[in-house]
Amino acid sequence: MTPLVMEKLKALMKRLDDVRKQFKFKVEEKYLFVYLEPHKRGVPFRREYVNHHIKRCVEQCGINKPFHTHLTRHTMASLVAGHCDWKVLKARLGHTDKTTSEIYRHLTSEERLKPLEAFQILEN
């Protein structure tokens, strides 16, 4: 986690602790992303809710492409693939089987360019 992300998460946890001191939560476990409305206070967001909310935000920004939270996983894999060893990325994604990992491996432009580079070396 980057320092900025950690800072934001700590601020969120503090804010939730402050709210928890003022109001009773329906769920005692400490989740990060919860409803704050009185009838659902403390109940964790469902994945469908988060996906729907993000889709609305994406649409409001004028982006006309399909979006769901799982795409952020692909984005992360694409962004970091060129900066770390494949084994590190695979571990970060929590993959143990080869088939699932191959889904993400194809995302890196660097990987896609390697065959071309091999031919360029042969040409020179």
matplotlib code that plots the C-alpha trace (Angstrom):
import matplotlib.pyplot as plt

x = [0.0, 1.3, 1.6, -1.3, -3.6, -2.6, -3.3, -6.7, -7.6, -6.5, -8.7, -11.6, -11.1, -10.9, -14.1, -15.9, -14.7, -16.0, -19.4, -19.4, -19.0, -22.1, -24.4, -25.1, -24.1, -26.2, -23.1, -20.4, -17.5, -15.5, -15.9, -14.4, -17.2, -20.5, -23.9, -24.3, -28.1, -29.9, -31.7, -28.5, -25.7, -22.6, -23.8, -21.1, -21.7, -22.6, -20.5, -23.6, -24.1, -20.5, -20.6, -23.9, -22.5, -19.3, -21.2, -23.3, -20.1, -18.5, -21.6, -21.8, -18.1, -19.2, -17.4, -19.4, -17.5, -18.7, -17.2, -17.3, -15.0, -13.2, -11.8, -9.7, -7.9, -7.0, -5.9, -3.7, -2.1, -1.5, 0.0, 2.4, 3.4, 6.2, 7.6, 7.9, 8.7, 5.8, 6.0, 5.5, 2.5, 1.0, 1.4, -0.2, -3.2, -3.4, -3.0, -1.7, -2.8, -1.2, -4.5, -5.8, -2.4, -2.3, -5.5, -3.5, -0.2, -1.5, -2.3, 1.2, 2.3, 5.9, 5.0, 3.2, 6.3, 8.8, 8.2, 8.6, 11.8, 13.1, 12.5, 14.1, 17.2, 17.4, 17.0, 19.9]
y = [0.0, 3.4, 6.0, 8.0, 5.0, 4.2, 7.8, 7.7, 4.3, 5.5, 8.7, 6.5, 4.2, 7.1, 8.7, 5.3, 5.0, 8.5, 7.7, 4.4, 6.3, 8.5, 5.8, 2.1, 0.0, -2.9, -5.0, -5.1, -6.2, -3.3, -3.1, -0.2, 0.4, 0.5, 2.2, 5.1, 5.5, 4.8, 1.6, 0.0, 1.7, -0.4, -3.0, -3.6, -2.6, -5.4, -5.8, -5.1, -1.8, -0.8, -1.8, 0.1, 3.2, 3.2, 2.7, 5.8, 7.8, 6.7, 7.6, 11.0, 11.6, 11.1, 7.8, 5.5, 2.2, -0.7, -0.8, -3.0, -3.3, -6.4, -4.2, -2.4, -5.7, -5.9, -2.2, -2.8, -5.8, -3.8, -0.9, -2.8, -5.7, -3.7, -2.8, -6.2, -9.8, -11.9, -14.1, -11.0, -9.9, -13.4, -13.5, -10.1, -11.2, -14.3, -16.8, -20.2, -21.9, -21.1, -20.7, -17.8, -16.1, -16.2, -14.1, -11.2, -11.8, -10.9, -7.4, -6.1, -4.3, -5.2, -8.9, -8.4, -6.6, -9.3, -11.4, -8.3, -7.4, -10.9, -10.6, -7.1, -8.6, -11.3, -8.6, -6.6]
z = [0.0, -0.8, 2.0, 0.5, 0.5, 4.0, 5.1, 3.5, 5.1, 8.5, 8.1, 7.2, 10.1, 12.5, 11.1, 11.4, 15.0, 15.7, 14.2, 16.2, 19.4, 18.6, 17.1, 17.5, 14.5, 13.5, 12.8, 15.5, 13.2, 11.9, 8.2, 6.2, 3.7, 5.5, 5.2, 7.6, 7.3, 10.6, 9.4, 8.0, 10.0, 10.1, 7.5, 4.9, 1.4, -1.0, -4.1, -6.3, -4.5, -5.0, -8.7, -9.3, -7.5, -9.5, -12.8, -12.0, -11.2, -14.4, -16.4, -14.7, -15.8, -19.4, -19.8, -22.0, -21.4, -19.3, -15.8, -12.8, -9.7, -11.1, -13.8, -11.2, -10.6, -14.3, -14.2, -11.2, -12.9, -16.1, -14.2, -12.0, -14.4, -15.9, -12.5, -10.8, -11.4, -12.7, -9.5, -7.3, -9.4, -9.3, -5.5, -5.2, -7.2, -5.0, -7.9, -7.5, -10.7, -14.1, -16.0, -13.9, -14.0, -17.8, -17.9, -16.4, -18.0, -21.5, -20.2, -20.2, -23.3, -22.5, -22.7, -26.0, -27.5, -26.6, -29.7, -31.9, -30.1, -30.7, -34.4, -34.4, -32.8, -35.5, -38.3, -37.0]

ax = plt.figure().add_subplot(projection="3d")
ax.plot(x, y, z, "-o")
ax.set_aspect("equal")
plt.show()
